[in-house]
């Protein structure tokens, strides 16, 4: 039994709801390491469903056009309208005629006048599109602005510490790019004492230098990091050094120690402080002024989810 347009559209909506449920469950079960792969898989599932449904609609409309062509070959009191002038006729009817008491699909044709089924289908589709747009607008108006909420709670900390935010691309390197920007703002060289040979390397992006520094420190202090990993330290360090693997708490700790700096991460209304391991208890009376790198951390509001932005002192912001 062939589906009507309403049945086809109802099935498509159900398939879309089912896919949303599957994607939601997949993303809830994703870990930090698998999140990118899960996002790619979900995008592919959405793409395949969209293409299949579009193809089914094209086939359905093609069959309807064949049936319409057969109907138009029959003698009628009035010649049917062509596809080219249907849109203008529909617009004219909507503007100049009084509102119908019943939907177009339910109106009875005038005696002696052939019913224009294609015109009725176009009217139904236009109404469905308008209704879908209204539902989408209503849903968008009720969605929580997570990123805006996080930013609002961070702004008092930015203001009290004379900081201004600098946007970093959400490309998987954001922690390392933000940290490199913070080093530059604090006038700290990218080449740490543990990676002095970087000065002899060809010109590279700053985040790559920061990645290599973090990986080298973790390898040279394996006892401090291996216990937190689910894979061999060497393999993990290779990914941190050579890929777009996300950085987190372990990398922040490695960078604080490698560069001898205090890292302050502003997140959702509070500030987390990471200090070099030798300064956990605090060093009072130090003659050397401690350098600080500030970062802003977001859980929501970016395409990849979690994200770091750089924070600069206002006097050095550009």
C-alpha positions as CSV (number, residue, x, y, z in Angstrom):
1,X,0.0,0.0,0.0
2,X,1.4,3.3,-1.1
3,X,1.9,6.1,1.5
4,X,0.1,9.4,1.2
5,X,2.1,12.7,1.7
6,X,0.8,13.0,5.2
7,X,1.8,9.4,6.1
8,X,5.3,9.9,4.5
9,X,5.9,13.2,6.4
10,X,4.6,11.6,9.7
11,X,7.1,8.7,9.2
12,X,9.9,11.1,8.5
13,X,9.1,13.1,11.7
14,X,9.1,9.8,13.7
15,X,12.5,8.8,12.2
16,X,13.9,12.2,13.1
17,X,12.7,11.9,16.7
18,X,14.1,8.4,17.0
19,X,17.5,9.7,15.6
20,X,17.5,12.5,18.1
21,X,17.0,10.0,20.9
22,X,19.8,7.8,19.6
23,X,22.2,10.8,19.2
24,X,21.4,12.1,22.7
25,X,22.1,8.7,24.2
26,X,25.4,8.4,22.3
27,X,26.6,11.8,23.4
28,X,25.6,11.1,27.0
29,X,27.7,8.0,27.0
30,X,30.7,9.6,25.2
31,X,33.9,10.2,27.1
32,X,36.3,13.1,26.5
33,X,38.5,10.8,24.4
34,X,35.6,9.4,22.2
35,X,33.6,12.6,22.0
36,X,35.0,13.8,18.6
37,X,34.4,10.4,17.0
38,X,30.8,10.2,18.5
39,X,30.1,13.7,17.1
40,X,31.4,12.7,13.6
41,X,29.3,9.5,13.8
42,X,26.1,11.5,14.8
43,X,26.7,14.0,12.0
44,X,27.0,11.2,9.5
45,X,23.7,9.5,10.8
46,X,21.9,12.9,10.4
47,X,23.3,13.3,6.9
48,X,22.3,9.8,5.8
49,X,18.7,10.3,7.2
50,X,18.4,13.7,5.5
51,X,19.5,12.4,2.1
52,X,17.3,9.3,2.3
53,X,14.2,11.4,3.3
54,X,14.9,13.9,0.6
55,X,15.2,11.1,-2.0
56,X,11.9,9.6,-0.8
57,X,10.2,13.0,-1.2
58,X,11.6,13.4,-4.7
59,X,10.3,10.0,-5.7
60,X,6.9,10.7,-4.1
61,X,6.5,14.1,-5.9
62,X,7.7,12.5,-9.1
63,X,5.0,9.9,-8.9
64,X,2.4,12.6,-8.1
65,X,3.5,14.6,-11.2
66,X,3.0,11.5,-13.3
67,X,-0.5,11.1,-11.9
68,X,-1.3,14.8,-12.4
69,X,-0.1,14.5,-16.0
70,X,-2.6,11.7,-16.6
71,X,-5.4,13.7,-15.0
72,X,-4.6,16.8,-17.2
73,X,-5.0,14.6,-20.4
74,X,-8.7,14.1,-19.5
75,X,-11.2,16.5,-20.9
76,X,-12.2,19.2,-18.5
77,X,-14.5,22.2,-18.4
78,X,-11.5,24.4,-17.7
79,X,-7.8,23.8,-18.7
80,X,-5.7,23.1,-15.6
81,X,-3.0,25.6,-14.5
82,X,0.6,25.0,-15.5
83,X,3.3,24.5,-12.9
84,X,5.0,27.8,-13.9
85,X,2.0,30.0,-12.9
86,X,0.8,28.1,-9.8
87,X,2.8,30.2,-7.3
88,X,1.5,33.5,-8.7
89,X,-2.1,32.1,-8.7
90,X,-1.7,31.0,-5.1
91,X,-0.4,34.3,-4.0
92,X,-3.2,36.1,-5.8
93,X,-5.8,33.9,-4.1
94,X,-4.3,34.5,-0.7
95,X,-4.3,38.3,-1.0
96,X,-7.5,39.1,-2.9
97,X,-10.0,36.4,-1.8
98,X,-11.7,36.3,1.6
99,X,-10.3,33.7,4.0
100,X,-11.8,30.3,3.3
101,X,-14.0,28.8,5.9
102,X,-12.3,25.4,5.5
103,X,-8.8,24.4,4.5
104,X,-8.2,24.3,0.7
105,X,-8.1,20.5,0.7
106,X,-11.7,20.4,2.1
107,X,-13.2,23.1,-0.1
108,X,-15.7,21.8,-2.7
109,X,-15.1,22.9,-6.3
110,X,-17.7,25.0,-8.0
111,X,-20.2,23.2,-10.2
112,X,-18.6,22.5,-13.5
113,X,-15.1,23.4,-12.4
114,X,-12.4,20.7,-12.1
115,X,-10.7,20.5,-8.7
116,X,-7.1,21.7,-8.8
117,X,-5.4,19.1,-6.6
118,X,-1.9,20.3,-7.2
119,X,-2.8,23.8,-6.0
120,X,-4.3,22.3,-2.9
121,X,-1.1,20.3,-2.2
122,X,1.0,23.4,-2.6
123,X,-1.2,25.2,-0.1
124,X,-0.9,22.3,2.4
125,X,2.9,22.3,2.1
126,X,3.1,26.0,2.6
127,X,1.0,25.7,5.7
128,X,3.2,22.9,7.0
129,X,6.4,24.9,6.4
130,X,4.9,27.9,8.2
131,X,3.9,25.8,11.2
132,X,7.3,24.1,11.4
133,X,9.0,27.6,11.3
134,X,6.8,28.8,14.1
135,X,7.6,25.7,16.3
136,X,11.3,26.1,15.7
137,X,11.1,29.8,16.6
138,X,9.2,29.0,19.8
139,X,11.7,26.3,20.7
140,X,14.6,28.6,20.2
141,X,13.0,31.3,22.3
142,X,12.8,28.9,25.3
143,X,16.3,27.4,25.1
144,X,18.7,28.2,27.9
145,X,21.6,30.4,26.9
146,X,24.3,28.3,28.7
147,X,27.3,30.2,27.2
148,X,25.7,33.6,28.0
149,X,25.1,32.4,31.6
150,X,28.7,31.3,32.0
151,X,30.0,34.5,30.6
152,X,27.8,36.6,32.8
153,X,29.1,34.8,35.9
154,X,32.7,35.2,34.8
155,X,32.6,38.9,34.0
156,X,32.9,40.1,37.7
157,X,36.2,38.1,37.9
158,X,37.4,39.5,34.7
159,X,36.6,43.1,35.9
160,X,38.2,42.7,39.4
161,X,41.4,41.4,37.9
162,X,41.6,43.9,35.0
163,X,41.3,41.1,32.4
164,X,39.8,41.1,28.9
165,X,38.9,38.0,27.0
166,X,40.6,37.1,23.7
167,X,38.7,34.6,21.5
168,X,40.6,31.4,20.5
169,X,39.5,29.2,17.6
170,X,37.6,26.0,18.8
171,X,39.8,23.6,16.9
172,X,41.0,21.1,19.5
173,X,44.1,23.2,20.2
174,X,42.3,25.8,22.3
175,X,44.0,25.1,25.6
176,X,47.5,25.2,24.1
177,X,46.7,28.3,21.9
178,X,45.2,30.1,24.9
179,X,48.2,29.2,27.1
180,X,50.6,30.4,24.4
181,X,48.7,33.7,24.2
182,X,48.9,34.0,28.0
183,X,52.7,33.5,27.9
184,X,53.0,36.3,25.4
185,X,50.9,38.6,27.6
186,X,53.1,37.8,30.6
187,X,56.3,38.2,28.6
188,X,57.3,34.6,29.1
189,X,59.3,32.9,26.3
190,X,57.7,29.9,24.6
191,X,60.9,27.8,25.0
192,X,60.9,26.6,28.6
193,X,64.0,25.3,30.4
194,X,62.9,21.8,29.6
195,X,62.5,22.5,25.9
196,X,65.4,24.9,25.2
197,X,66.1,23.1,21.9
198,X,62.8,24.5,20.5
199,X,64.7,27.8,19.8
200,X,66.6,25.9,17.1
201,X,63.5,24.6,15.4
202,X,62.0,26.1,12.2
203,X,59.2,28.6,12.6
204,X,56.2,26.8,14.0
205,X,52.8,27.8,15.4
206,X,53.0,28.7,19.2
207,X,50.5,26.1,20.2
208,X,52.7,23.4,18.7
209,X,55.6,24.5,20.9
210,X,53.3,24.5,24.0
211,X,52.1,21.0,23.0
212,X,55.6,19.7,22.7
213,X,56.7,21.2,26.0
214,X,53.7,19.6,27.8
215,X,54.4,16.2,26.2
216,X,58.2,16.4,27.0
217,X,57.5,17.3,30.6
218,X,55.0,14.4,31.0
219,X,57.5,11.9,29.6
220,X,60.3,13.1,31.8
221,X,58.1,12.9,34.9
222,X,56.2,9.8,34.1
223,X,55.6,8.8,37.7
224,X,53.5,11.9,38.2
225,X,51.2,11.2,35.2
226,X,51.1,7.5,34.2
227,X,48.7,6.5,37.1
228,X,46.0,8.9,35.7
229,X,46.1,7.4,32.2
230,X,44.2,4.4,30.6
231,X,46.9,3.9,28.0
232,X,50.7,3.9,27.9
233,X,52.3,7.2,28.7
234,X,54.4,7.2,25.6
235,X,51.3,6.8,23.3
236,X,49.4,9.5,25.2
237,X,52.3,12.0,25.1
238,X,52.6,11.4,21.3
239,X,49.0,12.3,20.8
240,X,49.4,15.5,22.9
241,X,52.5,16.4,20.9
242,X,51.4,15.6,17.4
243,X,47.6,15.6,17.1
244,X,44.6,17.8,18.0
245,X,44.0,15.7,21.2
246,X,42.2,17.9,23.8
247,X,44.1,19.1,26.8
248,X,42.9,19.1,30.3
249,X,44.0,19.0,34.0
250,X,47.0,16.9,33.4
251,X,48.3,19.2,30.6
252,X,47.7,22.3,32.8
253,X,49.7,20.7,35.6
254,X,52.5,19.8,33.1
255,X,52.6,23.3,31.7
256,X,52.6,25.0,35.1
257,X,55.7,22.9,36.1
258,X,57.5,23.2,32.7
259,X,57.2,27.0,32.6
260,X,57.3,27.6,36.3
261,X,54.1,29.7,36.2
262,X,50.9,29.9,38.1
263,X,47.8,29.1,36.0
264,X,44.5,30.6,36.9
265,X,41.4,29.2,35.1
266,X,38.2,31.2,35.4
267,X,35.2,29.0,35.0
268,X,31.5,29.6,35.8
269,X,32.0,32.2,38.5
270,X,35.1,30.7,40.3
271,X,38.8,30.6,39.7
272,X,40.9,27.4,39.8
273,X,44.6,27.8,40.6
274,X,47.3,25.4,39.3
275,X,50.8,26.0,40.7
276,X,54.1,24.2,40.1
277,X,54.4,21.1,42.2
278,X,57.2,22.5,44.3
279,X,55.0,25.5,45.3
280,X,51.9,23.5,46.5
281,X,52.3,24.9,50.0
282,X,53.1,28.4,48.8
283,X,56.5,30.1,48.8
284,X,56.5,33.1,51.1
285,X,59.2,35.7,50.8
286,X,60.2,34.7,47.3
287,X,62.3,37.5,45.7
288,X,61.2,36.5,42.2
289,X,57.7,37.8,41.2
290,X,55.5,34.9,40.3
291,X,54.2,34.9,36.7
292,X,50.6,34.1,36.1
293,X,48.8,32.9,33.0
294,X,45.0,33.4,33.0
295,X,42.6,31.3,31.0
296,X,38.8,31.2,30.6
297,X,37.1,27.8,30.5
298,X,33.6,27.1,29.1
299,X,31.6,24.0,29.3
300,X,28.9,25.1,26.9
301,X,28.3,27.2,23.9
302,X,30.9,26.0,21.4
303,X,30.7,23.5,18.5
304,X,33.0,21.0,20.2
305,X,31.6,21.5,23.7
306,X,34.3,22.4,26.2
307,X,36.6,25.3,25.3
308,X,39.4,27.6,26.5
309,X,39.8,31.3,25.7
310,X,42.8,33.4,26.5
311,X,42.7,36.2,29.1
312,X,44.9,39.3,28.8
313,X,45.6,42.2,31.1
314,X,43.7,45.2,29.7
315,X,46.8,47.3,29.2
316,X,48.2,44.7,26.7
317,X,44.9,43.8,25.0
318,X,44.8,44.5,21.3
